[in-house]
Amino acid sequence: MKAVIVTGGKQYVVSVGDTIYVEKIDGEPGDKVIFNQVLLCDDKVGNPYLNGVTVEGEIVKNGKNKKIRIFTYKSKDRSNRRTQGHRQPYTQVVIKAIKG
């Protein structure tokens, strides 16, 4: 059984046993998470979401991705060069059940 869920502004295709990395969710490792914004479950399509269908998961860990470098500049102007870094926080979730 497969489902398409929405979390953190992104859509994920999941099935039972999958491990996904989503935008940071408040919670500790071992906590249960319920995704109730389900767009598709097998052949059932919602408009926009399916009623009565939920996907349950368990938080494995919270962390940060690798650092990315952001370099901005304006051509022909030596004084406007700037380097930044960013590490996006994430939550690793294991899908336990799809109900509905």
Biopython code that builds the backbone (N, CA, C, O; Angstrom):
import numpy as np
from Bio.PDB.StructureBuilder import StructureBuilder

atoms = [
    (1, "MET", "N", (0.845, -1.174, 0.000)),
    (1, "MET", "CA", (0.000, 0.000, 0.000)),
    (1, "MET", "C", (0.892, 1.239, 0.000)),
    (1, "MET", "O", (1.815, 1.356, 0.806)),
    (2, "LYS", "N", (0.604, 2.143, -0.902)),
    (2, "LYS", "CA", (1.362, 3.384, -1.003)),
    (2, "LYS", "C", (0.439, 4.562, -0.749)),
    (2, "LYS", "O", (-0.772, 4.486, -0.961)),
    (3, "ALA", "N", (1.041, 5.653, -0.288)),
    (3, "ALA", "CA", (0.286, 6.876, -0.040)),
    (3, "ALA", "C", (1.169, 8.066, -0.372)),
    (3, "ALA", "O", (2.396, 7.977, -0.332)),
    (4, "VAL", "N", (0.527, 9.182, -0.701)),
    (4, "VAL", "CA", (1.233, 10.438, -0.925)),
    (4, "VAL", "C", (0.817, 11.377, 0.192)),
    (4, "VAL", "O", (-0.366, 11.684, 0.336)),
    (5, "ILE", "N", (1.793, 11.844, 0.994)),
    (5, "ILE", "CA", (1.497, 12.727, 2.117)),
    (5, "ILE", "C", (2.134, 14.084, 1.875)),
    (5, "ILE", "O", (3.066, 14.222, 1.083)),
    (6, "VAL", "N", (1.606, 15.092, 2.582)),
    (6, "VAL", "CA", (2.133, 16.451, 2.505)),
    (6, "VAL", "C", (2.621, 16.838, 3.890)),
    (6, "VAL", "O", (1.865, 16.755, 4.858)),
    (7, "THR", "N", (3.874, 17.260, 3.997)),
    (7, "THR", "CA", (4.411, 17.777, 5.243)),
    (7, "THR", "C", (5.551, 18.726, 4.917)),
    (7, "THR", "O", (6.381, 18.441, 4.053)),
    (8, "GLY", "N", (5.587, 19.840, 5.603)),
    (8, "GLY", "CA", (6.636, 20.819, 5.393)),
    (8, "GLY", "C", (6.613, 21.446, 4.016)),
    (8, "GLY", "O", (7.649, 21.897, 3.528)),
    (9, "GLY", "N", (5.435, 21.486, 3.367)),
    (9, "GLY", "CA", (5.327, 22.076, 2.047)),
    (9, "GLY", "C", (5.806, 21.188, 0.921)),
    (9, "GLY", "O", (5.907, 21.637, -0.221)),
    (10, "LYS", "N", (6.104, 19.932, 1.219)),
    (10, "LYS", "CA", (6.587, 18.995, 0.206)),
    (10, "LYS", "C", (5.716, 17.745, 0.209)),
    (10, "LYS", "O", (5.059, 17.442, 1.205)),
    (11, "GLN", "N", (5.712, 17.025, -0.903)),
    (11, "GLN", "CA", (4.949, 15.795, -1.025)),
    (11, "GLN", "C", (5.907, 14.608, -1.045)),
    (11, "GLN", "O", (6.972, 14.657, -1.661)),
    (12, "TYR", "N", (5.502, 13.537, -0.355)),
    (12, "TYR", "CA", (6.330, 12.334, -0.264)),
    (12, "TYR", "C", (5.487, 11.111, -0.597)),
    (12, "TYR", "O", (4.357, 10.987, -0.126)),
    (13, "VAL", "N", (6.032, 10.211, -1.404)),
    (13, "VAL", "CA", (5.396, 8.925, -1.678)),
    (13, "VAL", "C", (5.958, 7.947, -0.664)),
    (13, "VAL", "O", (7.167, 7.717, -0.621)),
    (14, "VAL", "N", (5.076, 7.366, 0.162)),
    (14, "VAL", "CA", (5.534, 6.494, 1.234)),
    (14, "VAL", "C", (4.793, 5.167, 1.207)),
    (14, "VAL", "O", (3.682, 5.065, 0.687)),
    (15, "SER", "N", (5.434, 4.152, 1.777)),
    (15, "SER", "CA", (4.804, 2.870, 2.044)),
    (15, "SER", "C", (5.318, 2.408, 3.399)),
    (15, "SER", "O", (6.262, 2.988, 3.935)),
    (16, "VAL", "N", (4.715, 1.384, 3.948)),
    (16, "VAL", "CA", (5.079, 0.918, 5.281)),
    (16, "VAL", "C", (6.534, 0.439, 5.281)),
    (16, "VAL", "O", (6.944, -0.340, 4.421)),
    (17, "GLY", "N", (7.304, 0.921, 6.263)),
    (17, "GLY", "CA", (8.700, 0.543, 6.387)),
    (17, "GLY", "C", (9.674, 1.534, 5.767)),
    (17, "GLY", "O", (10.884, 1.406, 5.955)),
    (18, "ASP", "N", (9.170, 2.519, 5.034)),
    (18, "ASP", "CA", (10.055, 3.510, 4.410)),
    (18, "ASP", "C", (10.634, 4.463, 5.450)),
    (18, "ASP", "O", (10.002, 4.745, 6.468)),
    (19, "THR", "N", (11.834, 4.952, 5.187)),
    (19, "THR", "CA", (12.473, 5.982, 6.000)),
    (19, "THR", "C", (12.535, 7.241, 5.156)),
    (19, "THR", "O", (13.084, 7.230, 4.054)),
    (20, "ILE", "N", (11.965, 8.343, 5.678)),
    (20, "ILE", "CA", (11.966, 9.600, 4.937)),
    (20, "ILE", "C", (12.588, 10.701, 5.788)),
    (20, "ILE", "O", (12.567, 10.645, 7.018)),
    (21, "TYR", "N", (13.133, 11.687, 5.119)),
    (21, "TYR", "CA", (13.693, 12.861, 5.772)),
    (21, "TYR", "C", (12.781, 14.033, 5.446)),
    (21, "TYR", "O", (12.639, 14.406, 4.282)),
    (22, "VAL", "N", (12.157, 14.618, 6.474)),
    (22, "VAL", "CA", (11.207, 15.706, 6.288)),
    (22, "VAL", "C", (11.713, 16.963, 6.997)),
    (22, "VAL", "O", (12.678, 16.916, 7.759)),
    (23, "GLU", "N", (11.044, 18.084, 6.732)),
    (23, "GLU", "CA", (11.362, 19.308, 7.448)),
    (23, "GLU", "C", (11.190, 19.059, 8.939)),
    (23, "GLU", "O", (10.398, 18.205, 9.338)),
    (24, "LYS", "N", (11.918, 19.788, 9.756)),
    (24, "LYS", "CA", (11.957, 19.538, 11.200)),
    (24, "LYS", "C", (10.568, 19.512, 11.832)),
    (24, "LYS", "O", (9.755, 20.414, 11.625)),
    (25, "ILE", "N", (10.316, 18.461, 12.605)),
    (25, "ILE", "CA", (9.073, 18.287, 13.360)),
    (25, "ILE", "C", (9.435, 18.315, 14.837)),
    (25, "ILE", "O", (10.405, 17.681, 15.252)),
    (26, "ASP", "N", (8.661, 19.047, 15.632)),
    (26, "ASP", "CA", (8.920, 19.076, 17.066)),
    (26, "ASP", "C", (8.622, 17.712, 17.665)),
    (26, "ASP", "O", (7.529, 17.178, 17.481)),
    (27, "GLY", "N", (9.567, 17.159, 18.365)),
    (27, "GLY", "CA", (9.396, 15.864, 19.002)),
    (27, "GLY", "C", (10.745, 15.230, 19.266)),
    (27, "GLY", "O", (11.767, 15.626, 18.705)),
    (28, "GLU", "N", (10.721, 14.250, 20.124)),
    (28, "GLU", "CA", (11.933, 13.520, 20.495)),
    (28, "GLU", "C", (11.966, 12.185, 19.754)),
    (28, "GLU", "O", (10.922, 11.690, 19.329)),
    (29, "PRO", "N", (13.154, 11.596, 19.593)),
    (29, "PRO", "CA", (13.229, 10.265, 18.994)),
    (29, "PRO", "C", (12.383, 9.262, 19.791)),
    (29, "PRO", "O", (12.442, 9.218, 21.020)),
    (30, "GLY", "N", (11.606, 8.472, 19.073)),
    (30, "GLY", "CA", (10.699, 7.517, 19.701)),
    (30, "GLY", "C", (9.262, 8.001, 19.733)),
    (30, "GLY", "O", (8.351, 7.198, 19.939)),
    (31, "ASP", "N", (9.029, 9.312, 19.532)),
    (31, "ASP", "CA", (7.664, 9.847, 19.509)),
    (31, "ASP", "C", (6.956, 9.420, 18.228)),
    (31, "ASP", "O", (7.589, 9.233, 17.189)),
    (32, "LYS", "N", (5.631, 9.269, 18.315)),
    (32, "LYS", "CA", (4.830, 8.921, 17.152)),
    (32, "LYS", "C", (4.351, 10.195, 16.476)),
    (32, "LYS", "O", (4.042, 11.188, 17.135)),
    (33, "VAL", "N", (4.294, 10.150, 15.149)),
    (33, "VAL", "CA", (3.844, 11.273, 14.340)),
    (33, "VAL", "C", (2.706, 10.784, 13.461)),
    (33, "VAL", "O", (2.788, 9.703, 12.877)),
    (34, "ILE", "N", (1.640, 11.577, 13.364)),
    (34, "ILE", "CA", (0.511, 11.221, 12.508)),
    (34, "ILE", "C", (0.398, 12.266, 11.407)),
    (34, "ILE", "O", (0.256, 13.458, 11.682)),
    (35, "PHE", "N", (0.462, 11.811, 10.159)),
    (35, "PHE", "CA", (0.283, 12.677, 8.999)),
    (35, "PHE", "C", (-1.151, 12.501, 8.519)),
    (35, "PHE", "O", (-1.515, 11.426, 8.041)),
    (36, "ASN", "N", (-1.967, 13.543, 8.640)),
    (36, "ASN", "CA", (-3.367, 13.434, 8.227)),
    (36, "ASN", "C", (-3.650, 14.136, 6.906)),
    (36, "ASN", "O", (-4.780, 14.090, 6.419)),
    (37, "GLN", "N", (-2.653, 14.781, 6.319)),
    (37, "GLN", "CA", (-2.828, 15.386, 4.998)),
    (37, "GLN", "C", (-2.365, 14.382, 3.945)),
    (37, "GLN", "O", (-1.215, 14.408, 3.507)),
    (38, "VAL", "N", (-3.275, 13.503, 3.550)),
    (38, "VAL", "CA", (-2.978, 12.441, 2.591)),
    (38, "VAL", "C", (-3.667, 12.782, 1.278)),
    (38, "VAL", "O", (-4.885, 12.953, 1.238)),
    (39, "LEU", "N", (-2.891, 12.883, 0.204)),
    (39, "LEU", "CA", (-3.438, 13.233, -1.104)),
    (39, "LEU", "C", (-3.921, 12.010, -1.868)),
    (39, "LEU", "O", (-4.904, 12.088, -2.605)),
    (40, "LEU", "N", (-3.242, 10.885, -1.702)),
    (40, "LEU", "CA", (-3.523, 9.700, -2.494)),
    (40, "LEU", "C", (-3.210, 8.469, -1.669)),
    (40, "LEU", "O", (-2.176, 8.413, -1.004)),
    (41, "CYS", "N", (-4.088, 7.488, -1.704)),
    (41, "CYS", "CA", (-3.854, 6.219, -1.027)),
    (41, "CYS", "C", (-4.259, 5.117, -1.994)),
    (41, "CYS", "O", (-5.447, 4.926, -2.252)),
    (42, "ASP", "N", (-3.291, 4.395, -2.528)),
    (42, "ASP", "CA", (-3.499, 3.439, -3.619)),
    (42, "ASP", "C", (-4.202, 4.137, -4.781)),
    (42, "ASP", "O", (-3.585, 4.963, -5.453)),
    (43, "ASP", "N", (-5.474, 3.831, -5.037)),
    (43, "ASP", "CA", (-6.173, 4.457, -6.162)),
    (43, "ASP", "C", (-7.180, 5.508, -5.724)),
    (43, "ASP", "O", (-7.831, 6.122, -6.569)),
    (44, "LYS", "N", (-7.324, 5.730, -4.416)),
    (44, "LYS", "CA", (-8.264, 6.743, -3.930)),
    (44, "LYS", "C", (-7.593, 8.113, -4.003)),
    (44, "LYS", "O", (-6.501, 8.304, -3.468)),
    (45, "VAL", "N", (-8.248, 9.061, -4.666)),
    (45, "VAL", "CA", (-7.705, 10.408, -4.830)),
    (45, "VAL", "C", (-8.586, 11.378, -4.057)),
    (45, "VAL", "O", (-9.811, 11.331, -4.169)),
    (46, "GLY", "N", (-7.967, 12.255, -3.275)),
    (46, "GLY", "CA", (-8.709, 13.235, -2.497)),
    (46, "GLY", "C", (-8.773, 14.573, -3.202)),
    (46, "GLY", "O", (-8.024, 14.841, -4.142)),
    (47, "ASN", "N", (-9.691, 15.412, -2.725)),
    (47, "ASN", "CA", (-9.845, 16.735, -3.316)),
    (47, "ASN", "C", (-9.957, 17.767, -2.221)),
    (47, "ASN", "O", (-11.099, 18.041, -1.851)),
    (48, "PRO", "N", (-8.948, 18.373, -1.655)),
    (48, "PRO", "CA", (-7.541, 18.092, -1.900)),
    (48, "PRO", "C", (-7.006, 16.945, -1.053)),
    (48, "PRO", "O", (-6.020, 16.316, -1.436)),
    (49, "TYR", "N", (-7.641, 16.647, 0.111)),
    (49, "TYR", "CA", (-7.126, 15.579, 0.972)),
    (49, "TYR", "C", (-8.185, 14.502, 1.158)),
    (49, "TYR", "O", (-9.381, 14.765, 1.035)),
    (50, "LEU", "N", (-7.733, 13.286, 1.456)),
    (50, "LEU", "CA", (-8.647, 12.181, 1.742)),
    (50, "LEU", "C", (-9.143, 12.276, 3.178)),
    (50, "LEU", "O", (-8.363, 12.575, 4.082)),
    (51, "ASN", "N", (-10.414, 12.028, 3.398)),
    (51, "ASN", "CA", (-10.985, 12.038, 4.742)),
    (51, "ASN", "C", (-10.842, 10.655, 5.368)),
    (51, "ASN", "O", (-11.097, 9.641, 4.718)),
    (52, "GLY", "N", (-10.435, 10.622, 6.626)),
    (52, "GLY", "CA", (-10.341, 9.366, 7.364)),
    (52, "GLY", "C", (-9.108, 8.533, 7.065)),
    (52, "GLY", "O", (-9.016, 7.398, 7.533)),
    (53, "VAL", "N", (-8.161, 9.053, 6.307)),
    (53, "VAL", "CA", (-6.940, 8.312, 6.003)),
    (53, "VAL", "C", (-5.781, 8.998, 6.724)),
    (53, "VAL", "O", (-5.589, 10.207, 6.596)),
    (54, "THR", "N", (-5.018, 8.220, 7.476)),
    (54, "THR", "CA", (-3.853, 8.767, 8.175)),
    (54, "THR", "C", (-2.643, 7.874, 7.936)),
    (54, "THR", "O", (-2.774, 6.685, 7.646)),
    (55, "VAL", "N", (-1.479, 8.464, 8.062)),
    (55, "VAL", "CA", (-0.221, 7.728, 7.965)),
    (55, "VAL", "C", (0.506, 7.942, 9.284)),
    (55, "VAL", "O", (0.715, 9.079, 9.706)),
    (56, "GLU", "N", (0.890, 6.846, 9.934)),
    (56, "GLU", "CA", (1.578, 6.928, 11.217)),
    (56, "GLU", "C", (3.062, 6.652, 11.023)),
    (56, "GLU", "O", (3.455, 5.774, 10.255)),
    (57, "GLY", "N", (3.872, 7.420, 11.736)),
    (57, "GLY", "CA", (5.313, 7.242, 11.671)),
    (57, "GLY", "C", (5.934, 7.406, 13.040)),
    (57, "GLY", "O", (5.263, 7.793, 13.997)),
    (58, "GLU", "N", (7.210, 7.110, 13.127)),
    (58, "GLU", "CA", (7.947, 7.253, 14.378)),
    (58, "GLU", "C", (9.228, 8.034, 14.099)),
    (58, "GLU", "O", (9.951, 7.740, 13.147)),
    (59, "ILE", "N", (9.502, 9.035, 14.944)),
    (59, "ILE", "CA", (10.692, 9.853, 14.778)),
    (59, "ILE", "C", (11.918, 9.030, 15.178)),
    (59, "ILE", "O", (11.963, 8.458, 16.267)),
    (60, "VAL", "N", (12.906, 8.977, 14.289)),
    (60, "VAL", "CA", (14.141, 8.255, 14.563)),
    (60, "VAL", "C", (15.177, 9.219, 15.128)),
    (60, "VAL", "O", (15.808, 8.936, 16.146)),
    (61, "LYS", "N", (15.349, 10.368, 14.458)),
    (61, "LYS", "CA", (16.302, 11.347, 14.955)),
    (61, "LYS", "C", (16.041, 12.706, 14.331)),
    (61, "LYS", "O", (15.400, 12.816, 13.285)),
    (62, "ASN", "N", (16.550, 13.741, 14.991)),
    (62, "ASN", "CA", (16.553, 15.101, 14.476)),
    (62, "ASN", "C", (18.000, 15.467, 14.192)),
    (62, "ASN", "O", (18.896, 15.060, 14.930)),
    (63, "GLY", "N", (18.237, 16.222, 13.144)),
    (63, "GLY", "CA", (19.609, 16.591, 12.826)),
    (63, "GLY", "C", (19.665, 17.753, 11.865)),
    (63, "GLY", "O", (18.662, 18.421, 11.610)),
    (64, "LYS", "N", (20.865, 17.989, 11.328)),
    (64, "LYS", "CA", (21.078, 19.045, 10.345)),
    (64, "LYS", "C", (21.783, 18.456, 9.132)),
    (64, "LYS", "O", (22.635, 17.577, 9.261)),
    (65, "ASN", "N", (21.421, 18.950, 7.951)),
    (65, "ASN", "CA", (22.069, 18.524, 6.718)),
    (65, "ASN", "C", (23.469, 19.107, 6.618)),
    (65, "ASN", "O", (23.889, 19.888, 7.471)),
    (66, "LYS", "N", (24.183, 18.723, 5.575)),
    (66, "LYS", "CA", (25.508, 19.280, 5.329)),
    (66, "LYS", "C", (25.392, 20.770, 5.046)),
    (66, "LYS", "O", (24.365, 21.248, 4.565)),
    (67, "LYS", "N", (26.455, 21.487, 5.349)),
    (67, "LYS", "CA", (26.469, 22.930, 5.136)),
    (67, "LYS", "C", (26.567, 23.235, 3.637)),
    (67, "LYS", "O", (27.339, 22.618, 2.903)),
    (68, "ILE", "N", (25.756, 24.206, 3.214)),
    (68, "ILE", "CA", (25.878, 24.697, 1.845)),
    (68, "ILE", "C", (26.440, 26.106, 1.892)),
    (68, "ILE", "O", (26.186, 26.856, 2.835)),
    (69, "ARG", "N", (27.197, 26.457, 0.879)),
    (69, "ARG", "CA", (27.807, 27.783, 0.787)),
    (69, "ARG", "C", (26.968, 28.648, -0.147)),
    (69, "ARG", "O", (26.576, 28.210, -1.228)),
    (70, "ILE", "N", (26.702, 29.860, 0.273)),
    (70, "ILE", "CA", (25.954, 30.816, -0.528)),
    (70, "ILE", "C", (26.886, 31.997, -0.788)),
    (70, "ILE", "O", (27.335, 32.659, 0.148)),
    (71, "PHE", "N", (27.170, 32.254, -2.050)),
    (71, "PHE", "CA", (28.076, 33.343, -2.413)),
    (71, "PHE", "C", (27.316, 34.311, -3.301)),
    (71, "PHE", "O", (26.839, 33.936, -4.372)),
    (72, "THR", "N", (27.204, 35.560, -2.856)),
    (72, "THR", "CA", (26.521, 36.576, -3.646)),
    (72, "THR", "C", (27.496, 37.687, -3.969)),
    (72, "THR", "O", (28.382, 38.011, -3.178)),
    (73, "TYR", "N", (27.320, 38.263, -5.138)),
    (73, "TYR", "CA", (28.170, 39.385, -5.526)),
    (73, "TYR", "C", (27.477, 40.191, -6.601)),
    (73, "TYR", "O", (26.524, 39.738, -7.234)),
    (74, "LYS", "N", (27.979, 41.398, -6.792)),
    (74, "LYS", "CA", (27.539, 42.233, -7.893)),
    (74, "LYS", "C", (28.744, 42.410, -8.816)),
    (74, "LYS", "O", (29.833, 42.772, -8.372)),
    (75, "SER", "N", (28.535, 42.152, -10.087)),
    (75, "SER", "CA", (29.647, 42.236, -11.026)),
    (75, "SER", "C", (30.168, 43.673, -11.124)),
    (75, "SER", "O", (29.414, 44.639, -11.006)),
    (76, "LYS", "N", (31.432, 43.776, -11.335)),
    (76, "LYS", "CA", (32.141, 45.054, -11.490)),
    (76, "LYS", "C", (32.128, 45.901, -10.220)),
    (76, "LYS", "O", (32.383, 47.104, -10.282)),
    (77, "ASP", "N", (31.839, 45.299, -9.082)),
    (77, "ASP", "CA", (31.848, 46.031, -7.815)),
    (77, "ASP", "C", (32.526, 45.143, -6.778)),
    (77, "ASP", "O", (31.911, 44.200, -6.281)),
    (78, "ARG", "N", (33.763, 45.424, -6.449)),
    (78, "ARG", "CA", (34.548, 44.575, -5.565)),
    (78, "ARG", "C", (34.051, 44.553, -4.124)),
    (78, "ARG", "O", (34.355, 43.610, -3.394)),
    (79, "SER", "N", (33.304, 45.555, -3.695)),
    (79, "SER", "CA", (32.939, 45.652, -2.283)),
    (79, "SER", "C", (31.699, 44.847, -1.919)),
    (79, "SER", "O", (31.440, 44.649, -0.732)),
    (80, "ASN", "N", (30.916, 44.370, -2.898)),
    (80, "ASN", "CA", (29.667, 43.657, -2.609)),
    (80, "ASN", "C", (29.810, 42.152, -2.798)),
    (80, "ASN", "O", (29.030, 41.540, -3.529)),
    (81, "ARG", "N", (30.793, 41.561, -2.150)),
    (81, "ARG", "CA", (30.955, 40.107, -2.200)),
    (81, "ARG", "C", (30.708, 39.566, -0.799)),
    (81, "ARG", "O", (31.275, 40.054, 0.179)),
    (82, "ARG", "N", (29.846, 38.543, -0.716)),
    (82, "ARG", "CA", (29.460, 38.041, 0.599)),
    (82, "ARG", "C", (29.298, 36.526, 0.548)),
    (82, "ARG", "O", (28.728, 35.990, -0.402)),
    (83, "THR", "N", (29.795, 35.848, 1.558)),
    (83, "THR", "CA", (29.663, 34.402, 1.665)),
    (83, "THR", "C", (28.861, 34.071, 2.916)),
    (83, "THR", "O", (29.108, 34.612, 3.994)),
    (84, "GLN", "N", (27.901, 33.179, 2.753)),
    (84, "GLN", "CA", (27.090, 32.707, 3.869)),
    (84, "GLN", "C", (27.095, 31.187, 3.863)),
    (84, "GLN", "O", (27.441, 30.560, 2.862)),
    (85, "GLY", "N", (26.710, 30.607, 4.984)),
    (85, "GLY", "CA", (26.524, 29.169, 5.072)),
    (85, "GLY", "C", (25.163, 28.873, 5.670)),
    (85, "GLY", "O", (24.596, 29.705, 6.378)),
    (86, "HIS", "N", (24.632, 27.681, 5.386)),
    (86, "HIS", "CA", (23.324, 27.309, 5.926)),
    (86, "HIS", "C", (23.265, 25.797, 6.109)),
    (86, "HIS", "O", (23.709, 25.043, 5.244)),
    (87, "ARG", "N", (22.715, 25.360, 7.241)),
    (87, "ARG", "CA", (22.469, 23.942, 7.498)),
    (87, "ARG", "C", (20.987, 23.778, 7.802)),
    (87, "ARG", "O", (20.501, 24.289, 8.812)),
    (88, "GLN", "N", (20.274, 23.080, 6.949)),
    (88, "GLN", "CA", (18.835, 22.913, 7.085)),
    (88, "GLN", "C", (18.530, 21.803, 8.096)),
    (88, "GLN", "O", (19.043, 20.692, 7.956)),
    (89, "PRO", "N", (17.700, 22.084, 9.118)),
    (89, "PRO", "CA", (17.331, 21.025, 10.060)),
    (89, "PRO", "C", (16.342, 20.040, 9.423)),
    (89, "PRO", "O", (15.527, 20.421, 8.583)),
    (90, "TYR", "N", (16.428, 18.775, 9.834)),
    (90, "TYR", "CA", (15.531, 17.743, 9.311)),
    (90, "TYR", "C", (15.128, 16.801, 10.429)),
    (90, "TYR", "O", (15.711, 16.812, 11.513)),
    (91, "THR", "N", (14.119, 15.982, 10.149)),
    (91, "THR", "CA", (13.680, 14.917, 11.042)),
    (91, "THR", "C", (13.598, 13.634, 10.220)),
    (91, "THR", "O", (13.001, 13.617, 9.144)),
    (92, "GLN", "N", (14.193, 12.572, 10.725)),
    (92, "GLN", "CA", (14.141, 11.266, 10.059)),
    (92, "GLN", "C", (12.962, 10.500, 10.649)),
    (92, "GLN", "O", (12.873, 10.322, 11.864)),
    (93, "VAL", "N", (12.057, 10.047, 9.778)),
    (93, "VAL", "CA", (10.830, 9.379, 10.213)),
    (93, "VAL", "C", (10.732, 8.019, 9.519)),
    (93, "VAL", "O", (11.000, 7.904, 8.323)),
    (94, "VAL", "N", (10.348, 6.992, 10.277)),
    (94, "VAL", "CA", (10.062, 5.669, 9.722)),
    (94, "VAL", "C", (8.548, 5.498, 9.698)),
    (94, "VAL", "O", (7.884, 5.706, 10.713)),
    (95, "ILE", "N", (8.002, 5.120, 8.549)),
    (95, "ILE", "CA", (6.570, 4.941, 8.397)),
    (95, "ILE", "C", (6.177, 3.586, 8.968)),
    (95, "ILE", "O", (6.694, 2.547, 8.559)),
    (96, "LYS", "N", (5.240, 3.621, 9.934)),
    (96, "LYS", "CA", (4.805, 2.386, 10.609)),
    (96, "LYS", "C", (3.505, 1.816, 10.066)),
    (96, "LYS", "O", (3.367, 0.598, 9.956)),
    (97, "ALA", "N", (2.533, 2.685, 9.720)),
    (97, "ALA", "CA", (1.234, 2.175, 9.278)),
    (97, "ALA", "C", (0.530, 3.201, 8.390)),
    (97, "ALA", "O", (0.720, 4.410, 8.526)),
    (98, "ILE", "N", (-0.287, 2.677, 7.479)),
    (98, "ILE", "CA", (-1.169, 3.508, 6.669)),
    (98, "ILE", "C", (-2.582, 3.026, 6.956)),
    (98, "ILE", "O", (-2.931, 1.889, 6.640)),
    (99, "LYS", "N", (-3.400, 3.892, 7.557)),
    (99, "LYS", "CA", (-4.747, 3.507, 7.969)),
    (99, "LYS", "C", (-5.774, 4.231, 7.122)),
    (99, "LYS", "O", (-5.719, 5.448, 6.945)),
    (100, "GLY", "N", (-6.705, 3.459, 6.607)),
    (100, "GLY", "CA", (-7.798, 4.087, 5.867)),
    (100, "GLY", "C", (-8.139, 3.404, 4.633)),
    (100, "GLY", "O", (-9.044, 3.835, 3.918)),
]
sb = StructureBuilder()
sb.init_structure("model")
sb.init_model(0)
sb.init_chain("A")
sb.init_seg("    ")
for serial, (resi, resn, name, xyz) in enumerate(atoms, 1):
    if name == "N":
        sb.init_residue(resn, " ", resi, " ")
    sb.init_atom(name, np.array(xyz, "f"), 0.0, 1.0, " ", f" {name:<3s}", serial, name[0])
structure = sb.get_structure()
